[in-house]
Amino acid sequence: MPKVKTNAATKKRFALTGTGKIKRKHAYHSHILTKKSTKRKRNLDHTGLVASANERQVKELLNLR
C-alpha cells in the first residue's frame, strides 16, 4: 500500500504545540491594513488554537492519526 501524503497547504498553515494542540494564524492580517485599527492589527498578530470541532479534520490532513 502506498504512503499517505501530508497535505502541503495544511503543513504550511498549522503547527503542533508541545501538548498536541494545533496552532493557527488569524485571517485578515495580510493586506488592506490601512483601514484597520492598530489594536485590531495587533490582536490579529497573535496565534490561536484550532477549535476542537475542526481538530480531527486538520489532523487527518497532517496524517497525525
Summary of the structure (lengths in Angstrom):
residues: 65
radius of gyration: 14.9
end to end distance: 16.9
largest distance: 52.3
contacts: 116
relative contact order: 0.24
helix: 37%
strand: 14%
